[in-house]
Each structure stands twice: as C-alpha cells, then as structure tokens.
Amino acid sequence: MKEAQYAKREILPNINLAMEQAVIAGLLSSPDAIFDVADRLQPEMFSDQRLQFVYLAILSLVESGTGVDMLTVENEMLRKDRGLYEQLNGLSFLSEILLDVRTDAHIRIHADELVRCYTLRQLVNGLKKKETEAQLPSADVAQLLTGVEELAGSLRNGMTHASSMENAGAVAARVLEKSYQEQADREAGKVTRIYSGLYDLDALTGGLYKGELTVIAGRPSMGKSAVALWMALSMARKGKAVAFFSVEMSKEHNVIRLLSMISGIDADRLRFKGTLASDRLRLEQAQKELERLPITLEYCGSDTIDDIRGKAQLLHKQGKLEGLFIDYLNLINIIISKNQLQETTDLALGSVARKTKLMAEEMDIPVILLAQLNREVDRRQGLHFPVLSDLRNSGAIEQVADVVTFVYRAEKYNIFYDPKTKEDLHGVGLLIVAKNRNGATGIVKFRYNPAMTCLTDYDPRVI
C-alpha cells in the first residue's frame, strides 16, 4: 500500500508531498524550527490542504507567543475550524509520518524545495493563462510579453526574498534618520543606548547594540559569569528587560550572586557562614528590589540551542526580553549524529554561535554569549594575555561574533603588581575588547571585591 502511495507522489507535477509532510513533522517534533522557515514558507505553498491547515495553526500559536506542541496545535486547529478538525480527527492523520521524521535537521532544505515546487506550479498556471490569451485573434503581443515578464519577475522575487533587499541609498536614509533621532533623544535627556554598567567599557564600545552578538570569554574562575551578571543587573536597573540563561548554575545560585551584588553581603555568608540580623534586613531589601527588576532567570542544563532559542522567543513575544545572556557556550547540549553534517565539536559549537547571532538579529536585541578559553593562554609566558585563537573549540565563533571581550584578572596568575608601572593589581580586572566589528578595540580596567560580587569603574586613586 505504501509503495503505491509513494509511486503516486512521484508522478504528481511540481508537488512533493513527502517534503511537505517532512516539514510539518519536523515542526511538530522540533517546534523551534518554525523560526528557520517562517520567513520563506507561506501557508499557500502547501499543496495538501490538511498540511496547510496544520501549518496555519502553528503560525497562529507563534504569533500569539504560545508554545508549540502536539496538544496546543490540536487546540488551535479546533479553534480555527472545528469542522475540518473533526474531519481530520486532529493530527491523527500524521501519526505514521511522525514516527518516520524525528528531526528538523534539514528543514531549511525541505522548505526551499516546497518554495521551488510552489513557484513552478504558479509558473505553469500563469503561462497557461497567457497561452489562452495568446490564442485569441485580438491578442496583443507586446502586452502578452510584458505580462510574461511581470509574472517571471514576481515569481523570482518570491524565491529570492526580494523584500529583504534594499537600495543602498534607502538604507542610508534609514540609518541617518535613526542616528539623528537617537541624537535628539540624547539631547532631550532620554537614554536610548543599552549600557553595560561599566563606564569605561561603554566609552570604548558605545555599549551593547540591538541585533549584535557579544562574546565574553575567559578561563575558568576568571569572572566572566560575574561580569555578565553584573551587566544584566545594571541593564535591569535601567529598565531593560533581561534574561539570564545559565547552562552551568542553577537559578538559586545566580540569585545568591544577585542578592550579594545588591546587598553587599558576602555570598558565603548566605550559603554557609551565617548572617546577622542587620545582614538579613539588607538581604530582604535586596529581595524586594529583585521583585521590581525585569530580570528572568532560567537554568538550561540539558537544553540545546534550539530549546534556548524557543524560550527566548517566547519571552520576546511577551515583551519581556530586551537583552539576553547565555552562560555558557561550551556547556550547551549539542547533538551530533551520523545523519547530521556536524561531525566535530568545533563545527557544532560554530553552529550554536551562528544560531545565537541569528537570535540577536531576529529579535533585534543584544545577545551576550559567554565562552571558555583553551589552556593555551595558561601556557603563555609573561602576563598570560588571551588572544582570539584561545577561544576553545573556536570554529566560527570569532567570525560570527560582533564583539569579543576577554575577562582577565592578573591575580589568577599570582601577578599582583604591574611589571612596568608597579601598580598594585589586587582587585583590578581587565576587559580586553579583542574584536569589535563596528567600533574600536582596546583594554579597559575595572575594580572588584574578593568575591567578584561587586564591580565598579576603575579609579587609579583607589588602593
């Protein structure tokens, strides 16, 4: 029976039912994949009306910010068209397909094939109409040729996503308009930029930018998580809704750090040393401040980058995401199988970095991704300054990132005085901006307390 069905599919002109089914099955098994195809795949491109109905339900859920799974899709189908839902008996008509397709690995390729088939169908239908018009005694040759050219142009635009392509002058006009508006806002006292919370870093880079991926890297225990959490807290205090997704530490551990940052109470006193009555009063005040701040915490210990992306998209749809921190790249769960093109950890992490950059662009927010450096920096002579090639399993990370900043503390290498200036380096850290695609690179200093729970701007007068 199945062989007969496949044979029938093969002779249908410009229709690939197997691909259509694979796309829907991929979306149901990996809901986050919708963000890979939604910009190119329109509902009418499905030749099978049943699959088109399912796809419409998925798009509707995404638009409303509702999570996509088998149950929510069926509920949305029922809400949209009870009669058709009952006729199909929900998603039961896809049961065999769902057993065969369990990954969205090639969903972009499948979606492109559906676009190709749809375009060919439209071309055939359009040319048939022109053929009918051409056979009329009163046919106007020039008008017919113009019509054929317009048809070809329209279909070509649909395949190449021409809506995203613009004349350079039009882009320049938009850029200048935005720049002038931001200048006017600044002169009016409005804060438009997204600041990191460290003055010298913001002075060097301009702050954090929407649509950009910033990688903060360092060796273990160098303080990259503390720097990122401090930035997130500073952004939230400026009214920016931020999310801090940690693959390494639980929400409770990160809250302990935040409470310590706000209250000034050592985290160890919270965990095991004990607190005084005065400490508890300050901690309760810190807890009340956290209640007011727009900070979302999540533990992503076993999540893939697609899981993280789905959670972030949900927050963004709800208007609760203006900046995203992911701690950290090298611990994100990656799936490498023989059926995927990702054959090494380097390639897999490069793919994660690219998807993270895509998240920044799709949601138009700054994304800050933490990463670990390899051991080569520890073997280096002298001050052990990191370089871009020290990015662990770097792959495409340094190419994809808009900004790469290293966290460096000389104390970790038992270097307590600058060999040239003899400056005391106790409690002095460096942020080394090694790459800045759209701005300056350089080194800025900051000060920190022994627990790395309080970061302040560098002041050479402080000892």
N, C-alpha and C positions, 0 to 999 in steps of 0.2 A: 504493500500500500504506500509506504513512504517513498519507495523508488519511483512509483508512478507520479507522486506529488512533485518530487524533485525534477523529474523529466518534464512535467508540465511547466514548471517555473522557467526552465531553460529556454522554452520557445516563446515566452511572452516578450513582446518587443519593448525594449527600454524599461523593463521592470525587473527588479531584483528583490523578490520577496524575502529571500534568505537574509540579505543585508538589512532590510527593514526590520525583520524580526530580531536580528542580532543587535541592532541599535536599541530597540525597546528593552530587550532582555538585559543589555549592558547597563541601561539607565536604571532598571529596577534592581539589579544586583549591586550596582555602584552608583547611588544617586548623585554623588558629587560630579559625575561625568557630564551632567547636563550643562555645566559651565564650559565644557570643552566644545559643545556642539550648538548651543542655543543661538549663537551669533550667525551661524551659517545654515542651520537646518530649520526650515519653516514647516508648519503642520501640513500644508497642501502638497509638500514634496513626497509624502507617503501615498503610494497608490492604493494600499489596503486601508479602507475607511476605519476598520477596527483599530488598527495600529495608530492611525491618525488621532482617533478618539483618546487613546491612552496617552499619546504624546501631548495633546492639548491639556489633559488633566495634570500631567507633570509640570508643564509650563505654568499653569494656573497656581499650583502649590508653591513653586519657586517665587513667583511674582508676589504672593501673599506672605512669603517668609516662613511657610510651613515646611517641616521636614518631609522628605520624600521616602516613603517605604510602601510595601505592598498594601497595607491597610489604609494609609492616607490616600493613596492613588485610587483605590476602590471607592472610598468615601467621596472623593472628588468626582469620579465618574458618575456615581449615583446622584450627586447634587446637580451635575450638569445636564444629564439626560437619563432619567430613570428608565424609560422605555428601552433605550439602546443598552443600558447597563444590564437590565434583566434579560434581554435577548442574548447578550454575550455571556451571561452568568458571571459578571465581573471579569477577573483576569484568568479564569479557569481555562480559557481557550489558548493561553500561553504556557500552560503547565509543562508540556513536553519541551518547548523551546528553552524555558528557564533551566531545565536540567542540563541542556547541552551548552548553554552560554553562561559562564560564571565569572567572566572578567570583562572589563571595559578597555583592555589593553590597546585594541586597535579601533576604538570607536570613532576617532577622527577620520581614519581611512574609510571606515564604513559610511560615515556621514558624507564624506566627499563623493563617494560612489552614488549615494542617493541624490545628491545635488546634480551629478552628471546625468543620471537617468531621467530626472525630472526635467532638466534642461533639454535633453533630446526629445522627450515627449512634447514639450512646449514647442520645440522647433518643428517637429513633424506636423503638429496641429496647425501651427501658424502658416507653414508652407502649403498645407492642403487648402487653407482658405485662399491663399494667394493663387494657387493653381486654379481654383474655381473662378476667381476673378479674372485670371488671365485668359480663360476660355470664352469670356463674354465678348461679343462683337464690338462693344464700346470700350474695351479695356484701354486704359491709359498707361502706356509703357513706363513713362517717367515716374508716374505716381506709384505704380507697382514696384519699381526698383527702389524707390525711396522707402516704401513700406517694408520691403525685404531688408534693407539696410537698417531701418529702425528696429525691426524685430531682432536682427542679429546683435545690434548694439545693446538692446535691452537685456537679452539673454547673457551676453558677455559680461555686462555689468553685474548681473546676478551671480555669476560664477566667481568673479574676481573681487566681490565685496567692494565695489567701487565707492559705496557710500562712505567708506573709511578713508578714501584717498582725497586729498585736497590740493589746490593750487598753493604754492609756497607763499604767495602774497597774501592769500586769505588766512593762512596760518599765522603769518607775521602780524597781520592786523589783530587777530585774536590775542596773540601773545602780548602785544603792546597795550591793548585795551585792559588786559588783566594786570599787567605791570603798573599802568597808570592808576587803576582802581585801587590796587594794594598800596601804592604810594599815598593816594588820597586818604585811605583808611588810616595809614600810619600817622599822617599829619593831623588827622582828626582824633588821634589817641586810641584807635581801635587796634587790637592785636590780631593780626592775620597770619603771621608765621607760627609754626609749631616749634617751640623751643625745647631743647633737651634738658634744661635745668642747670647746665654748666656754662657760664657766661663765655669763657674763653673758647670753648668748642663752638658755640653758636656764632661767635665773632669770626671764627675761621671758616666755617662751612655755611653759615646762614641759618642753621637749624635743620630740622627734618622736613622733607618735602613730600607732598602727596604724589603717589604713583612711583615712588623710588624705594629701592631695596637697600637697606644699610646693613652690612655685616659687621658685627662686633666680635672680635676674635681674641683669644688668649690661651695661655697654658692653664692646666687645671689649678684651681685655687688662686688664680691671678686676680680675680674680682670682676669678671665680665658679667656674671649674673647680678652682682650688687650694683654695678654701673647701670645695667639695663633696668633694674627695678627702681633705682633712683630716678632715672629718666621717666619711667612710667608714672611714678608718684608725682613728679614735677609737672608732667603734662596734665594729669588729672586735676591737680590743684589750679591749673589754668583753665579748667572747664572742658578739657578734651576727654571724650570717652575712649578709654584704652582697655585693651585686653592683654593679659599676660598669660600665655600658654606655656606651661613647663612640661618638658618630657622627663626632666630629671628630679624635680622636687614636688612634693605634694602641695595642695593649696594651703594646708595648715602651716607648713614650713615657710612658705612665702609670706603668709600673713604674720608670722612671728617676726620676720625681717621687716615688714612694713610697720608693724607696731613699734619695733625698736627704732626705725628711722624717724617715726613721728614723735615718739615719746622721749627718745634719748636714753631709754633703759636698755642695758646690755641684753642681747638675746639669750645669753647663757643664764641670766637670772630668771628669765621666763621659763627656760627649759628645765633647769635642774638646781640652780643655786638659790632660788627663792627670792621673793620680793618683799619690800617693806610696804607699810600702809600708804606712804607718800608715793611710792612707785605705782601701786595699784590705782591710785587716783589718776595719775598721768596716763597709765595704760587704758583706763576706761575712757578718758578724754580722747585718746588716740583712736580707740574703737569707734567712738561716736563720729570722729572725723572721717574714718573709713566708710561709715554708713552713708555719709553725704557725698563722698567722692565717686565719680563714674568709673570705677575700676572693676573689671571682670577677671576672675581667676579661673583657670582650668588646668587640670592635670591630664596630660596626654601620653601617659606611659607606654601604651601599646598602639597608639594611633599612627596611621600612615599620613603622609602629607595631604592626601585627598580627604581623610577624616578631619584633619585640622582645617583644611580649606572650607569644608562644609559647615563646620561650627562657626568659622569666621563669617561666612556668607550669611548665615542665619542672624548673627549679631548685627551685621551691616544692614540687612533688610529691616531690622527692628530699630535702626537709628542709634545703635549702641556701640558703634565702632568708628573711631577716627584715628586710631593708631594701634598697631598690632605688634606684640613682642613674642618671639618664639625661642624658647630656651631648651635644648639647643639642637642644631642641625645634625650632629654626628650620632645622636641617640634616637632620631626619628625612625620609626619602624619602616624598613624598606623590604619590599617583596621581590625577590629575584628568582625567576623560574626559567626553565628551558624554553618556554613559549614566549618569553619577553626578550626584547632587544638589549635589556640592561644586563650585561654579562659580568660586570665588575662593580665593586663598591664605589669606585670613582665615578663611573657613569651613572649609577643610581643616585648618588648624592648630587651630581650635577643636574640630574633631572629634578630632584627635590628643590634645588636652588632656582631652577627655571620656573617651576610652578609657584614658588614663593614670590618671585618677581611678577609673575602673571597676576597673583592675588593683589599685589600693590596697584597694578595698572587697572585691573577690573573694578576694584572698589575705590580707587582714587584716594588711597591713604598711604602714609608711610608704614612700611613693614620693617621691623628690626629683627634680624635673624642672628642668633649667637652661634659661634662655631669654635671648634678647638684647633689649636696649632699642633703640629707634629713635634717630635722630640729633637729635631734638628736644631731648633733655637736654643735648647739647653746645652748642646754640644759646642755652640759657637763661642769663640773666645771673646774676652772683654766684657761688655755690658749686656750681652745676650739680646740685643735689639732684634725684634722679629721683622721678617720681610714677607712679601706676598706669597713666595713659594713655600713658606712654612705652613700655609693653610692645609690642614690634614685632609687627605683624600680630596685635594682641591678640585680636580676635574674642571668644570666650567664655572666654579663658584666666583673666582676673581673676575671672570669675564662678564658674568651676569650682574654682579652687584654694582650699584651706582656708587656706593661709598663703602670702603673697607677701613675700619678703625681697629687698631690693636690696643688692648689694655695691658699696661706694663707697670710693674712695681719692682724697683731695684732691690727692695728689702727681701724679696723672694729668693734672690741670688746672693744674699748676705753682702750686698753692696749698700753701705749706709752713708757714704759720702761721695759726692761727685769727684772723680779723679782729676778733673780740670779746675773746677771752681771751688772745690772743697765744701760745697753746700751740703748741709745736713739733709739727707733724703728720707729720714724717718717720717712716715706718714705722708710722703709725696708720691703721687702716681702720675703716669703719663698716658695720654690718649694720642696715639700715633695715627694720624689720618694718612694712610699709605696710598689710597686711591680715592679720587673724587671726580667723577666723570664730568660734573658741571661746575667745578669750582676749584678752590685751592687745596693743596695738601700741606701738611706740616705737623708740628708737635705742640700740644698744649698740656699744661700741668693742672693737677687738682690735688686737694688735700683730703685725707680720710682718717677716720678714727681706727683704733686697732681691730675692731670687729667688722670694719668695712660696712657699717650700717649708717654712717653719716658722711656724705661727700660735700665738700664746699669748694668754692672757687679758690684758686691759688693766690696766696698773698705772701710775697717774699719776706715780709716783716714778721710773719708768724713763725715761731720756732717750736 
